[in-house]
Amino acid sequence: MILSKFITIDPAQNSNQDNYKLLIGSIVPRPIAFVSTLSKDGVPNLAPFSFFTGVCSNPPTILFCPMLRGSDGQKKDTLVNIEETGEFVVNVVDEEIVGKMNLTASEFSSDVDEFVEAGLTPIPAKVVKPPLVLESPLSMECKLQQVLYVGEGDVGSGSVVLGTVVRFHVRRDLYDAGRIDITHLKPVARLAGSAYCPVRETFDLQRPGTIQR
């Protein structure tokens, strides 16, 4: 049989942790959403999420997916803050700040300012209240569009946060005629486990024109 060269896995027979390992090992590389928020009491929060992508350009919309905390099954501070305030900023992670980004991945209590813990600099945004990360080469101010909740509400469940981008902030040396210079952006992507990868080599493929049959 053709499928004999593959191992076939039924996720219903797997543990939540085993399914998670399959997902993060299969969906690679993943861009990192370094999300800054403010609590309703004004406490800054900064955390990375690697289930992150764009949705559409009209209006410019992005999404990221915070899972429930593995330690206690509760919502992460990022999601709580967004639900309460309706605002957030997604900052791009490059090679210069990836180490500091990693420091914010720990589970801090909600009264801890991760900007301080990681030694990163908050600067005021133009439209939303959460700050930008000064050291990030590119940031997107977002207004919450909606949150979709997925799963049974226990460990392993998560949500999809959809946000409309209301301002882009691009470092000047990266912006050329409406395009981002990926070579100088030097983004870092997430792999499985503790592995990351830089984007240093690229290649072009021209899309074929209309195929006549």
Buried (B, 14 or more C-beta within 10 A) or exposed (E): EEEEEEEEEEEEEEEBEEBBBBBBEEEBBBBBBBBBBBBEEEBBBBBBBBBBEEBEEEEBBBBBBBBBBEEEEEBBBBBBBBBEBBBBBBBBBBBEBBEBBBBBEEEBEEEBEBBEBBEBEBEEBEEBBBBBBEBBBBBBBBBBBEBEEEEEEEBBBBBBBBBBBBBEBBBEEBBEEEEBBEEEBBBBBBBBEEEBEEBEEEEEEEEEEEEEE
